[in-house]
Amino acid sequence: MLARRSTLNSETVYLTAAAPEGGNLLVLDRFWEGLLASAPILLLISSAGGYWLSRKALRPVDRITAAARSISISNLSERLPVSRTGDELERLAETCNAMLARLDVAVNQIKRFTADASHELRGPISFVRTVAEVAIRNPKADPESRQAFEDIVEETAKATVLLEDMLTLARADAERGDKALQSLNLCAVVEEACEMARPIAEDRHLNLCVSLAPLHLVNVRGDFTTLRRLLWILLDNALKYTQAPGRIDVALSANSHQATVEVRDSGVGISAADLPHIFERFYRADPSRSNIDGAGLGLAIAKWIAEMHHADLKVASELRKGTVFQLVLPVCANPGPIA
């Protein structure tokens, strides 16, 4: 209904027009029905379009995130991908790459300093040790002086081992590429490492049991000296942290694809909080283990040797129940040197 006031011959009149609203209500009802019926389809279309647009917009962010996660201290020379879009993402990637370049330079300087310092300190420490050893042999030295010289010899021996370990890790950082490996019998490596450990185990009243593969011939590609050192590090840790009368088991098993060396001890074990960090350099575990001599570099060297041989070095431990180190190497089917 529509009403309007008007003036006709100086008189006020009201003009009124009316029409039935049934048609309008029918149109409105059909509109709402169509809207409700098409709403899910519109929502699906808009959601799919929004997802596609968001993925397209965030694809550069995903590439940057994946590249950033893959960069560690061992590959600081790598850089994040830069999309030449002129937006904030391009500036962010360029800024991160500049930061990585500065970190790379700083880390390389630290590595060179460590290697140079370790190398330069070997001479003075060797001289001090030699002088102390000569002084010990002097028959005129009094007991207190002799004891002091013996302490000097002992501490310089520890310092020499520490410097050698630091030089090894410095060389590992400088030689990140693959080394030339030869086909060798892993059984012989395990046997030699265990023979080195056996006198110490007997002296400490520990039972060292060795179980090798039935064929006594397991070919792997590697370097005999460094693999023996890896196994000696694992055995040395077992000897240090196992109290008499304890047990150390060394087992070698193999199948057509891989060989597994397991070093198990019944020692003090490693806490769950320390377990993820034991392969870090200079990391020492809780006070119950820190009274043992060592600088915390042995397992870091063992991890590097395992990586050099494309092997996997794993550890499982439980406090007061012992520790298990497991070294898994790929088996060499065809003997011969490789690069």
KOLPA-767269 format. One line per field, with one value per residue (C-alpha): residue number from 0; x negated, z, y. Coordinates in nm, 2 decimals, always signed. Layout:
<recs>
n = (NUM/...)
east = (X/...)
up = (Z/...)
north = (Y/...)
</recs>
This chain:
<recs>
n = (0/1/2/3/4/5/6/7/8/9/10/11/12/13/14/15/16/17/18/19/20/21/22/23/24/25/26/27/28/29/30/31/32/33/34/35/36/37/38/39/40/41/42/43/44/45/46/47/48/49/50/51/52/53/54/55/56/57/58/59/60/61/62/63/64/65/66/67/68/69/70/71/72/73/74/75/76/77/78/79/80/81/82/83/84/85/86/87/88/89/90/91/92/93/94/95/96/97/98/99/100/101/102/103/104/105/106/107/108/109/110/111/112/113/114/115/116/117/118/119/120/121/122/123/124/125/126/127/128/129/130/131/132/133/134/135/136/137/138/139/140/141/142/143/144/145/146/147/148/149/150/151/152/153/154/155/156/157/158/159/160/161/162/163/164/165/166/167/168/169/170/171/172/173/174/175/176/177/178/179/180/181/182/183/184/185/186/187/188/189/190/191/192/193/194/195/196/197/198/199/200/201/202/203/204/205/206/207/208/209/210/211/212/213/214/215/216/217/218/219/220/221/222/223/224/225/226/227/228/229/230/231/232/233/234/235/236/237/238/239/240/241/242/243/244/245/246/247/248/249/250/251/252/253/254/255/256/257/258/259/260/261/262/263/264/265/266/267/268/269/270/271/272/273/274/275/276/277/278/279/280/281/282/283/284/285/286/287/288/289/290/291/292/293/294/295/296/297/298/299/300/301/302/303/304/305/306/307/308/309/310/311/312/313/314/315/316/317/318/319/320/321/322/323/324/325/326/327/328/329/330/331/332/333/334/335/336/337/338)
east = (+0.00/-0.12/+0.04/-0.05/+0.10/+0.19/+0.37/+0.66/+0.85/+0.72/+0.83/+0.61/+0.67/+0.50/+0.43/+0.40/+0.29/+0.28/+0.18/+0.17/-0.18/-0.14/-0.35/-0.63/-0.63/-0.65/-0.95/-1.12/-1.05/-1.20/-1.50/-1.57/-1.53/-1.77/-2.02/-2.01/-2.04/-2.34/-2.52/-2.71/-2.82/-2.93/-3.11/-3.29/-3.39/-3.52/-3.71/-3.87/-3.96/-4.10/-4.30/-4.45/-4.53/-4.69/-4.90/-5.02/-5.10/-5.27/-5.47/-5.78/-5.75/-5.74/-6.06/-6.23/-6.12/-6.24/-6.58/-6.62/-6.55/-6.81/-7.09/-7.30/-7.66/-7.78/-7.64/-7.64/-7.75/-7.40/-7.16/-6.78/-6.60/-6.52/-6.20/-6.25/-5.91/-6.02/-5.81/-5.89/-5.97/-6.25/-6.40/-6.36/-6.54/-6.82/-6.86/-6.87/-7.13/-7.35/-7.32/-7.42/-7.72/-7.84/-7.78/-7.97/-8.27/-8.26/-8.23/-8.52/-8.73/-8.66/-8.74/-9.07/-9.15/-9.08/-9.30/-9.58/-9.57/-9.57/-9.86/-10.07/-10.01/-10.13/-10.49/-10.50/-10.30/-10.53/-10.83/-10.68/-10.61/-10.96/-11.12/-10.90/-10.98/-11.36/-11.32/-11.15/-11.46/-11.68/-11.79/-11.86/-11.49/-11.31/-10.98/-10.76/-10.93/-10.91/-10.53/-10.49/-10.67/-10.45/-10.14/-10.27/-10.33/-9.98/-9.81/-10.02/-9.92/-9.56/-9.61/-9.79/-9.49/-9.25/-9.46/-9.47/-9.09/-9.04/-9.27/-9.07/-8.75/-8.90/-9.01/-8.66/-8.52/-8.76/-8.71/-8.34/-8.35/-8.34/-8.67/-8.81/-8.70/-8.84/-8.67/-8.76/-8.66/-8.45/-8.52/-8.89/-8.82/-8.60/-8.85/-9.14/-8.94/-8.83/-9.19/-9.29/-9.02/-9.06/-9.36/-9.18/-8.87/-9.06/-9.24/-8.91/-8.75/-8.50/-8.37/-8.42/-8.23/-8.26/-8.02/-8.10/-7.91/-7.92/-8.12/-8.38/-8.38/-8.17/-8.28/-8.21/-8.36/-8.56/-8.89/-9.04/-9.21/-8.92/-8.66/-8.88/-8.90/-8.52/-8.48/-8.76/-8.57/-8.26/-8.45/-8.64/-8.31/-8.18/-8.50/-8.49/-8.12/-8.09/-8.17/-8.31/-8.18/-8.02/-7.97/-8.04/-7.90/-8.02/-7.81/-7.85/-7.56/-7.50/-7.26/-7.26/-7.22/-7.38/-7.61/-7.54/-7.79/-7.64/-7.83/-7.63/-7.74/-7.59/-7.71/-7.56/-7.36/-7.26/-6.96/-6.68/-6.77/-7.13/-7.07/-7.00/-7.32/-7.59/-7.72/-7.77/-8.12/-8.24/-7.91/-7.94/-7.65/-7.51/-7.75/-7.74/-7.93/-8.13/-8.39/-8.53/-8.83/-8.75/-8.67/-8.35/-8.49/-8.51/-8.15/-8.16/-8.45/-8.27/-7.97/-8.19/-8.36/-8.01/-7.90/-8.22/-8.13/-7.76/-7.67/-7.42/-7.53/-7.25/-7.23/-6.98/-7.03/-6.86/-7.00/-7.16/-7.08/-7.34/-7.39/-7.37/-7.55/-7.46/-7.66/-7.49/-7.70/-7.60/-7.75/-7.99/-7.89/-8.17/-8.52/-8.74/-8.82/-8.57/-8.61)
up = (+0.00/-0.09/+0.03/-0.07/+0.05/-0.22/-0.27/-0.51/-0.54/-0.21/-0.05/+0.10/-0.05/+0.01/-0.29/-0.19/-0.41/-0.30/-0.45/-0.32/-0.18/-0.25/-0.56/-0.38/-0.10/-0.35/-0.52/-0.18/-0.08/-0.40/-0.36/-0.01/-0.12/-0.40/-0.17/+0.09/-0.18/-0.35/-0.02/+0.03/-0.33/-0.30/+0.02/-0.14/-0.44/-0.23/+0.00/-0.29/-0.45/-0.12/-0.06/-0.41/-0.37/-0.03/-0.14/-0.44/-0.22/+0.05/-0.19/-0.17/+0.21/+0.21/-0.01/+0.23/+0.53/+0.39/+0.29/+0.63/+0.81/+0.60/+0.69/+0.99/+1.10/+0.86/+0.55/+0.62/+0.27/+0.14/+0.09/+0.09/-0.24/-0.34/-0.54/-0.75/-0.67/-0.51/-0.20/+0.17/+0.11/-0.13/+0.13/+0.41/+0.21/+0.11/+0.47/+0.59/+0.33/+0.44/+0.80/+0.69/+0.50/+0.82/+1.03/+0.77/+0.79/+1.18/+1.20/+0.96/+1.16/+1.48/+1.31/+1.18/+1.52/+1.69/+1.44/+1.46/+1.84/+1.88/+1.64/+1.80/+2.15/+2.07/+2.08/+2.42/+2.58/+2.44/+2.57/+2.92/+2.93/+2.81/+3.07/+3.35/+3.24/+3.25/+3.59/+3.73/+3.63/+3.83/+4.14/+4.34/+4.32/+4.65/+4.68/+4.67/+4.35/+4.20/+4.27/+4.12/+3.81/+3.78/+3.81/+3.53/+3.31/+3.38/+3.30/+2.99/+2.87/+2.91/+2.74/+2.45/+2.40/+2.41/+2.15/+1.92/+1.95/+1.87/+1.57/+1.45/+1.47/+1.30/+1.01/+1.01/+0.97/+0.69/+0.50/+0.47/+0.14/+0.09/+0.16/-0.05/+0.12/+0.08/+0.11/+0.45/+0.68/+0.96/+1.18/+1.18/+1.29/+1.58/+1.69/+1.70/+1.89/+2.14/+2.18/+2.27/+2.53/+2.68/+2.91/+3.05/+3.11/+3.29/+3.50/+3.61/+3.66/+3.38/+3.16/+2.79/+2.57/+2.19/+1.94/+1.57/+1.26/+1.19/+0.87/+1.03/+0.70/+0.67/+0.39/+0.43/+0.27/+0.51/+0.66/+0.90/+1.13/+1.17/+1.21/+1.48/+1.65/+1.65/+1.81/+2.06/+2.16/+2.22/+2.42/+2.61/+2.72/+2.83/+3.03/+3.20/+3.31/+3.40/+3.76/+3.86/+3.84/+3.52/+3.17/+2.83/+2.52/+2.17/+1.89/+1.52/+1.30/+0.92/+0.65/+0.27/+0.31/+0.63/+0.92/+1.28/+1.56/+1.91/+2.22/+2.53/+2.89/+3.23/+3.36/+3.51/+3.20/+3.06/+3.17/+2.92/+2.94/+2.85/+2.58/+2.29/+2.35/+2.40/+2.05/+2.09/+2.14/+2.49/+2.63/+2.97/+3.13/+3.48/+3.78/+3.84/+3.51/+3.51/+3.76/+3.48/+3.29/+2.95/+2.76/+2.59/+2.24/+2.19/+2.09/+1.87/+1.68/+1.67/+1.51/+1.25/+1.17/+1.13/+0.90/+0.69/+0.64/+0.56/+0.87/+1.14/+1.50/+1.76/+2.13/+2.39/+2.76/+3.10/+3.43/+3.64/+3.38/+3.11/+2.76/+2.41/+2.12/+1.77/+1.46/+1.13/+0.81/+0.45/+0.34/+0.05/-0.21/-0.46/-0.30/-0.44/-0.37/-0.42/-0.41)
north = (+0.00/+0.35/+0.67/+1.03/+1.36/+1.62/+1.95/+1.98/+2.31/+2.43/+2.11/+1.84/+1.50/+1.16/+0.94/+0.58/+0.28/-0.08/-0.41/-0.77/-0.87/-1.24/-1.21/-1.03/-1.28/-1.57/-1.40/-1.35/-1.71/-1.85/-1.62/-1.74/-2.10/-2.05/-1.88/-2.15/-2.42/-2.25/-2.15/-2.48/-2.48/-2.12/-2.20/-2.49/-2.28/-2.00/-2.23/-2.41/-2.08/-1.94/-2.25/-2.24/-1.87/-1.92/-2.21/-2.02/-1.72/-1.93/-2.16/-1.93/-1.94/-2.32/-2.33/-2.09/-2.29/-2.62/-2.47/-2.31/-2.64/-2.82/-2.58/-2.66/-2.59/-2.85/-2.68/-2.31/-2.24/-2.32/-2.03/-1.98/-1.95/-1.59/-1.52/-1.20/-1.06/-0.73/-0.79/-0.86/-1.22/-1.13/-0.89/-1.15/-1.42/-1.18/-1.07/-1.44/-1.52/-1.23/-1.35/-1.71/-1.57/-1.39/-1.70/-1.91/-1.68/-1.67/-2.05/-2.10/-1.86/-2.06/-2.39/-2.25/-2.11/-2.44/-2.63/-2.38/-2.35/-2.73/-2.77/-2.50/-2.63/-2.97/-2.86/-2.68/-2.96/-3.23/-3.03/-2.99/-3.37/-3.46/-3.23/-3.38/-3.74/-3.66/-3.49/-3.81/-4.01/-3.78/-3.99/-3.67/-3.56/-3.56/-3.75/-3.44/-3.31/-3.66/-3.67/-3.32/-3.43/-3.74/-3.53/-3.30/-3.60/-3.73/-3.40/-3.34/-3.68/-3.59/-3.26/-3.44/-3.66/-3.36/-3.18/-3.48/-3.51/-3.14/-3.18/-3.48/-3.29/-2.98/-3.21/-3.36/-3.01/-2.92/-3.25/-3.28/-3.46/-3.84/-4.02/-4.30/-4.63/-4.98/-5.31/-5.47/-5.75/-5.59/-5.90/-5.83/-5.47/-5.58/-5.85/-5.60/-5.34/-5.60/-5.73/-5.37/-5.36/-5.70/-5.63/-5.33/-5.53/-5.80/-5.54/-5.39/-5.73/-5.69/-5.97/-5.89/-6.12/-6.11/-6.27/-6.25/-6.34/-6.72/-6.68/-6.45/-6.26/-5.95/-5.71/-5.34/-5.04/-4.83/-4.73/-4.99/-4.74/-4.50/-4.78/-4.94/-4.61/-4.58/-4.92/-4.84/-4.52/-4.72/-4.99/-4.72/-4.57/-4.90/-4.97/-4.64/-4.65/-5.01/-5.11/-5.45/-5.72/-5.59/-5.73/-5.58/-5.77/-5.70/-5.86/-5.85/-5.97/-5.93/-5.99/-5.93/-5.56/-5.44/-5.53/-5.44/-5.40/-5.38/-5.28/-5.34/-5.28/-5.31/-4.98/-4.67/-4.58/-4.24/-4.04/-3.96/-3.59/-3.64/-3.90/-3.66/-3.46/-3.73/-3.69/-3.31/-3.18/-3.12/-3.24/-3.40/-3.59/-3.57/-3.55/-3.93/-3.97/-3.65/-3.78/-4.00/-3.86/-3.72/-3.40/-3.51/-3.54/-3.92/-3.98/-3.67/-3.83/-4.16/-3.99/-3.82/-4.16/-4.32/-4.04/-4.08/-4.44/-4.37/-4.56/-4.51/-4.48/-4.51/-4.53/-4.66/-4.64/-4.66/-4.54/-4.81/-5.07/-5.01/-4.86/-5.01/-4.85/-4.98/-4.92/-5.01/-5.02/-5.11/-5.44/-5.44/-5.70/-5.64/-5.59/-5.31/-4.95/-4.67/-4.29)
</recs>
